[in-house]
Amino acid sequence: MNLAYAYPVSRFEPAKVIDLNTREARERLSASALKGFFKLARAWSLRDEDACVLLGGLSASAFYEWKKKPARVLEVDRITRISYLIGIYKALHILYGDDLADRWVNLPNRNAVFAGRTPLAYMQEGGILAMQMVRKLLDARRGGL
C-alpha cells in the first residue's frame, strides 16, 4: 500500500524564490526597496529615529546619506525588513481606508500581540520577527492565510 500523498492537479504555480544571498538580486531590488521604504515612512509619519530602528539600527548619518543617494546595495536583513514593512503597508491599505491605514501603526492596539502598545513600538522592540508577526496577523485578517 502506497501511503504517499499526492497534491491535486492545479494551475497554481508558486512564485520563484529570489535568492537574496546573491549580490545580483540585491542590486536589482535595493533601489526600489529604499524608494518604497521612504514613501512608507512619509505615509506613516515616521520620525527619522523610528525609521532608523525599523531598518535595524541604522545610524542617523547613514540614514540621511541613504535618503540623498539611494543607489546602494542593501544587506539581506535590510531588504527583508523592508519587504515585511511594505507587505504590512499593502495589507493595511487593503483592509482600511487610506487615512486609517496610514495611522494604524501609530495607534495603541488592544490585540494580545500588541498588549496595548502601538504596532510601531512592537515592531521596533521585536525587530524582524515582530514585523513578520504583524504581516501574518494582517494577512490573516484579510483572508490571505
C-alpha atoms as a printed R data frame, in Angstrom:
    type eleno elety resid chain resno      x      y       z
1   ATOM     1    CA   MET     A     1  0.000  0.000   0.000
2   ATOM     2    CA   ASN     A     2  1.420  3.394  -1.041
3   ATOM     3    CA   LEU     A     3  0.962  5.943   1.762
4   ATOM     4    CA   ALA     A     4  2.452  8.858  -0.143
5   ATOM     5    CA   TYR     A     5  0.072 11.729  -0.685
6   ATOM     6    CA   ALA     A     6 -0.231 13.493  -3.981
7   ATOM     7    CA   TYR     A     7 -1.380 17.058  -4.434
8   ATOM     8    CA   PRO     A     8 -4.361 17.533  -6.732
9   ATOM     9    CA   VAL     A     9 -3.602 18.854 -10.169
10  ATOM    10    CA   SER     A    10 -3.999 22.621 -10.411
11  ATOM    11    CA   ARG     A    11 -2.809 25.556 -12.456
12  ATOM    12    CA   PHE     A    12 -1.216 27.195  -9.412
13  ATOM    13    CA   GLU     A    13  2.453 27.900  -9.869
14  ATOM    14    CA   PRO     A    14  4.396 29.245  -6.911
15  ATOM    15    CA   ALA     A    15  6.430 32.378  -7.404
16  ATOM    16    CA   LYS     A    16 10.101 31.801  -7.961
17  ATOM    17    CA   VAL     A    17 12.039 32.310  -4.740
18  ATOM    18    CA   ILE     A    18 14.592 35.076  -5.014
19  ATOM    19    CA   ASP     A    19 17.982 34.249  -3.543
20  ATOM    20    CA   LEU     A    20 18.851 37.402  -1.617
21  ATOM    21    CA   ASN     A    21 22.269 35.974  -0.869
22  ATOM    22    CA   THR     A    22 23.325 36.813  -4.415
23  ATOM    23    CA   ARG     A    23 24.643 40.308  -4.929
24  ATOM    24    CA   GLU     A    24 22.879 40.476  -8.299
25  ATOM    25    CA   ALA     A    25 19.441 40.019  -6.700
26  ATOM    26    CA   ARG     A    26 20.184 42.606  -4.001
27  ATOM    27    CA   GLU     A    27 21.489 45.073  -6.598
28  ATOM    28    CA   ARG     A    28 18.276 44.665  -8.575
29  ATOM    29    CA   LEU     A    29 15.992 45.124  -5.560
30  ATOM    30    CA   SER     A    30 17.781 47.644  -3.338
31  ATOM    31    CA   ALA     A    31 16.917 50.938  -5.042
32  ATOM    32    CA   SER     A    32 13.210 50.158  -5.340
33  ATOM    33    CA   ALA     A    33 13.150 48.797  -1.770
34  ATOM    34    CA   LEU     A    34 14.585 52.053  -0.420
35  ATOM    35    CA   LYS     A    35 12.268 54.156  -2.546
36  ATOM    36    CA   GLY     A    36  9.296 52.186  -1.219
37  ATOM    37    CA   PHE     A    37 10.541 52.437   2.361
38  ATOM    38    CA   PHE     A    38 10.927 56.214   2.239
39  ATOM    39    CA   LYS     A    39  7.441 56.557   0.750
40  ATOM    40    CA   LEU     A    40  6.063 54.326   3.504
41  ATOM    41    CA   ALA     A    41  7.922 56.332   6.173
42  ATOM    42    CA   ARG     A    42  6.277 59.536   4.910
43  ATOM    43    CA   ALA     A    43  2.831 57.922   4.765
44  ATOM    44    CA   TRP     A    44  3.172 56.587   8.319
45  ATOM    45    CA   SER     A    45  4.619 59.924   9.562
46  ATOM    46    CA   LEU     A    46  7.649 58.128  10.975
47  ATOM    47    CA   ARG     A    47 10.271 60.162  12.754
48  ATOM    48    CA   ASP     A    48 13.723 59.580  11.307
49  ATOM    49    CA   GLU     A    49 14.761 57.885  14.572
50  ATOM    50    CA   ASP     A    50 11.852 55.434  14.245
51  ATOM    51    CA   ALA     A    51 12.744 54.700  10.633
52  ATOM    52    CA   CYS     A    52 16.354 54.000  11.628
53  ATOM    53    CA   VAL     A    53 15.218 51.476  14.257
54  ATOM    54    CA   LEU     A    54 12.914 49.725  11.764
55  ATOM    55    CA   LEU     A    55 15.861 49.426   9.395
56  ATOM    56    CA   GLY     A    56 17.797 47.543  12.047
57  ATOM    57    CA   GLY     A    57 19.571 50.263  13.970
58  ATOM    58    CA   LEU     A    58 20.859 52.353  11.107
59  ATOM    59    CA   SER     A    59 22.824 55.425  12.213
60  ATOM    60    CA   ALA     A    60 21.292 58.837  11.559
61  ATOM    61    CA   SER     A    61 24.180 59.858   9.292
62  ATOM    62    CA   ALA     A    62 23.806 56.706   7.182
63  ATOM    63    CA   PHE     A    63 20.036 57.212   7.049
64  ATOM    64    CA   TYR     A    64 20.400 60.748   5.660
65  ATOM    65    CA   GLU     A    65 23.015 59.543   3.189
66  ATOM    66    CA   TRP     A    66 20.621 56.812   2.008
67  ATOM    67    CA   LYS     A    67 17.879 59.401   1.554
68  ATOM    68    CA   LYS     A    68 20.181 61.557  -0.577
69  ATOM    69    CA   LYS     A    69 21.709 58.701  -2.555
70  ATOM    70    CA   PRO     A    70 19.502 55.588  -2.505
71  ATOM    71    CA   ALA     A    71 21.589 53.867  -5.190
72  ATOM    72    CA   ARG     A    72 23.294 51.274  -2.992
73  ATOM    73    CA   VAL     A    73 23.212 47.547  -2.360
74  ATOM    74    CA   LEU     A    74 21.370 46.596   0.820
75  ATOM    75    CA   GLU     A    75 22.133 43.622   3.030
76  ATOM    76    CA   VAL     A    76 19.744 40.659   3.161
77  ATOM    77    CA   ASP     A    77 18.448 41.715   6.594
78  ATOM    78    CA   ARG     A    78 17.513 45.219   5.439
79  ATOM    79    CA   ILE     A    79 15.802 44.050   2.250
80  ATOM    80    CA   THR     A    80 13.852 41.503   4.307
81  ATOM    81    CA   ARG     A    81 12.794 44.166   6.837
82  ATOM    82    CA   ILE     A    82 11.659 46.493   4.070
83  ATOM    83    CA   SER     A    83  9.787 43.658   2.381
84  ATOM    84    CA   TYR     A    84  7.834 42.935   5.563
85  ATOM    85    CA   LEU     A    85  7.070 46.615   6.078
86  ATOM    86    CA   ILE     A    86  5.858 47.101   2.507
87  ATOM    87    CA   GLY     A    87  3.688 43.987   2.873
88  ATOM    88    CA   ILE     A    88  2.233 45.481   6.068
89  ATOM    89    CA   TYR     A    89  1.593 48.762   4.272
90  ATOM    90    CA   LYS     A    90 -0.173 46.952   1.435
91  ATOM    91    CA   ALA     A    91 -2.296 44.804   3.756
92  ATOM    92    CA   LEU     A    92 -3.362 47.869   5.747
93  ATOM    93    CA   HIS     A    93 -4.475 49.622   2.570
94  ATOM    94    CA   ILE     A    94 -6.488 46.563   1.564
95  ATOM    95    CA   LEU     A    95 -8.148 46.332   4.978
96  ATOM    96    CA   TYR     A    96 -8.769 50.002   5.765
97  ATOM    97    CA   GLY     A    97 -9.232 53.355   4.072
98  ATOM    98    CA   ASP     A    98 -6.072 55.322   3.344
99  ATOM    99    CA   ASP     A    99 -6.322 57.549   6.421
100 ATOM   100    CA   LEU     A   100 -6.686 54.721   8.958
101 ATOM   101    CA   ALA     A   101 -4.236 52.521   7.060
102 ATOM   102    CA   ASP     A   102 -1.522 55.155   7.402
103 ATOM   103    CA   ARG     A   103 -2.298 55.937  11.062
104 ATOM   104    CA   TRP     A   104 -2.706 52.292  12.187
105 ATOM   105    CA   VAL     A   105  0.948 51.670  13.106
106 ATOM   106    CA   ASN     A   106  0.883 54.657  15.469
107 ATOM   107    CA   LEU     A   107 -2.376 53.773  17.256
108 ATOM   108    CA   PRO     A   108 -2.452 51.826  20.551
109 ATOM   109    CA   ASN     A   109 -3.785 48.343  19.832
110 ATOM   110    CA   ARG     A   110 -5.680 46.028  22.206
111 ATOM   111    CA   ASN     A   111 -4.847 42.873  20.252
112 ATOM   112    CA   ALA     A   112 -2.995 40.407  22.506
113 ATOM   113    CA   VAL     A   113  0.011 40.602  20.197
114 ATOM   114    CA   PHE     A   114  0.484 44.305  20.922
115 ATOM   115    CA   ALA     A   115 -0.705 44.378  24.575
116 ATOM   116    CA   GLY     A   116 -1.840 47.991  24.321
117 ATOM   117    CA   ARG     A   117  1.301 49.216  22.571
118 ATOM   118    CA   THR     A   118  1.344 50.626  19.095
119 ATOM   119    CA   PRO     A   119  2.268 48.242  16.285
120 ATOM   120    CA   LEU     A   120  5.224 50.550  15.589
121 ATOM   121    CA   ALA     A   121  6.553 50.126  19.141
122 ATOM   122    CA   TYR     A   122  6.008 46.360  18.910
123 ATOM   123    CA   MET     A   123  7.982 46.151  15.648
124 ATOM   124    CA   GLN     A   124 10.765 48.365  16.964
125 ATOM   125    CA   GLU     A   125 11.146 46.249  20.100
126 ATOM   126    CA   GLY     A   126 10.808 42.879  18.374
127 ATOM   127    CA   GLY     A   127 12.683 43.571  15.158
128 ATOM   128    CA   ILE     A   128 12.307 41.394  12.116
129 ATOM   129    CA   LEU     A   129 10.367 38.645  13.932
130 ATOM   130    CA   ALA     A   130  7.803 41.178  15.139
131 ATOM   131    CA   MET     A   131  7.474 42.546  11.607
132 ATOM   132    CA   GLN     A   132  6.840 39.017  10.405
133 ATOM   133    CA   MET     A   133  4.157 38.569  13.096
134 ATOM   134    CA   VAL     A   134  2.387 41.820  12.146
135 ATOM   135    CA   ARG     A   135  2.493 40.822   8.499
136 ATOM   136    CA   LYS     A   136  0.980 37.413   9.286
137 ATOM   137    CA   LEU     A   137 -1.684 38.973  11.502
138 ATOM   138    CA   LEU     A   138 -2.779 41.410   8.784
139 ATOM   139    CA   ASP     A   139 -2.655 38.760   6.063
140 ATOM   140    CA   ALA     A   140 -4.870 36.537   8.213
141 ATOM   141    CA   ARG     A   141 -7.312 39.403   8.764
142 ATOM   142    CA   ARG     A   142 -7.667 39.935   5.055
143 ATOM   143    CA   GLY     A   143 -8.115 36.235   4.418
144 ATOM   144    CA   GLY     A   144 -4.666 35.631   2.989
145 ATOM   145    CA   LEU     A   145 -3.734 32.704   5.238
